[in-house]
Structures are given as structure tokens and as C-alpha cells.
Amino acid sequence: RFYNLVRLGYYDGCRFFRVVPKFVIQFGIHGNPKVNDVWQNADINDDPVKEHNTGGTICFATAGPDTRTTQVFVNMADNEFLDKQGFAAFGSVTQGRDIMHKIDSEYGEKPNQDLIQSEGNAYLEKSFPHLSYVKKAFVHIPSHLLKGTA
């Protein structure tokens, strides 16, 4: 799902609404409430945990078992305790990890996720004007994984 959302441009312009230094950076609620209406209940089943939640890995956020939708977080530290909670890392930040530490954390966990869902970036820009955001998301697929594909 993440790959397809990135290809669709879903994450472009999304704000990092939950930034907890030395823990996680979370994003993935779209800035347009109409888009959120489409995805809010499009749950996907959990994946088994195969990799540890180490610094730089990316996971889907959940509200419980089998409730993953579009929200993801990047581990800012080794958070292996999340493994036992079922958070399955599916990728990692391979370039720009130094930038992760420059993402604005002044608002911590203050943005209200329900208001982001219903009001989008209008709410965030008004109430949390310094939030960092995704300018353009892309997925890099190593060439060795593309061999044999057309």
C-alpha cells in the first residue's frame, strides 16, 4: 500500500503531525479532508514482524489489530519494544537521515488527529504553522530487485 500511495502522490504535502524526538516521526493524514474520507476506514491486515524497529525504519501506525490505513511513522531510535506490539517495519530511510533530525518538533503530539482528518492542512496551517511537511515522496527500488521485471 505504501508504494502505491507514494506513486499516487498521496503523501506529498502531508505534515509531520507527531514528532517525538528520540522516538518517532508520524505522518500520513492527507491535507484534503475529502481524500481522508476515502482512506480513513480502508484498513489493511497486519503483516508479521520480520525486522526490528531500529532507527530509520518505517512502519504503519495502527489503532489496534488490522487497522492500518495511510499513517506511517519513522523510528528515530531503536524502538525494538514495538516489535512485540506488532509494528512491522516495511522499509527504511536510506538517504537524508540527517534531515529527519531537523524536522520541527516544537508541537510534539499536540495536533489533534480527528481535526486533521476533518479539516486537513487548513487546521494545521492555522494552529501549527511551523510543522515540517513532505514536499515530494518517492520510493527508491534498488536495481538488483528490478532485474527480471519488465
N, C-alpha and C positions, 0 to 999 in steps of 0.2 A: 504494500500500500504506500509506504513512504516514497519509494521510487516513482510511482505513478503520480502522487501528489506533487512531488518536485517537478516532474515533467509537465504537469498541468499549470505550474506557476502558483500553486496554492499557497506556498509559504512566503512568496515574495511580498514584502511589506508587513509581514507578521511581526508583532512586538514581542520582545523577551519580557513577559509579564511577571515572571517569578525568577528572581536571581538571588540565590543564597550562596555567597562566597564559600569556597571550600566544600560545597555540596553539589548543587545543580543549577542549571540554567534551563528554564522551561519556556516553550513557545508552541504555537500550533493552533491557536484560535484565530480564525480569519478576521480581517478588518472589516468585512462586509457582513452584517447580520443575516442577510438573505442567503449567503453562502453557508454560514453557520447552521442555518435551519436545515439545510440539505444533509450536512455531515454529522450533526450533533448526536444522532442516535444510530449512526451507521457502524455499529460495533463489529469488531473482528475478534476471533478467538485468540486466546493467549498462545504464544509459542513456548516451547520448553526452553529453559535456561541452559545454554550451552557455553557461553562465555561469561566471564566475571564482569561486574560493573566496575571497571577501572577508569581512571581519569581519561577523558576524551571519548568514552563510548557513548553511544546514543541508544535510548530506549523509548518505547511508547509509554506515556503516562496512563494510569488506569484509575477507575473509581471502584475497582473490585474485579473479580474474575471475569474474563471475556468481555471487558468494556472498553477496549482500546478503540480509538477513533482517529483523530488527527493530531492530538497533542503529543509532543515528544520532549524529552529532556536530554541534556548533555551532562554527563557526570564530570564535575570539576575536580574530583579527587577519587581515590579508590573507595568505592562505596559497596564493597562486596556483601555487606549485610543485606543489600537489596536483592541479591540472588535468591535468598531464602523466601523473599516476599513475592517471587515470581516475575520480577522485572528482567526480561530477556533482552540483552544488548543485541542489536542487529547491525550495527555499523560503528564507525569511529571517525572523529575529526582527524584528517591526515595532514592538512595544511592549515595554517592560521591559528594554531592553538594559542599563540601569544595574544591574539585578538580576543579570544574568549575571556581572558582576564581583564580586558578593558571594557567589557560590556557593563553598562550603567547598573549599579546595584543599590542605588540610593533608596529605591522604593521597596526592596526586599520582596515580601509576599503580600503587599498591600492591595494591588489591583484585584478587584472583585471579578472572578471568572464568569459569574452569571451576567454581570453588566457588560463584560467584554462580548459574551455570546449575543446579547440582545441589542447592544449599542455599537459594538465594534470599535474601530480605531477612533471614532469621534469621542467616545468616552475616555479612551486612553490619552489622546492628544490634549484633551481639556484638563483632565485630572492628574496626569503623569507625563508632562511634556518632554521630559528628558529620557524616556525609555529608548534604549537601543532597539534596532529592528533589523530584520533580514532584508537586505537590499535585493539580492537575487540568489536563490538557492539552486544548487546543481549537485548532481551525483557523479563522481568520478568512478568509472569502472576500469580497473586495471586491464591492460591489453591481454594479459595471459588468460583472463576469464572470458574474453571475447573470441578467442580462437575457435574456429569451427562453427561460428554463427554467421548467418547471412543478414 
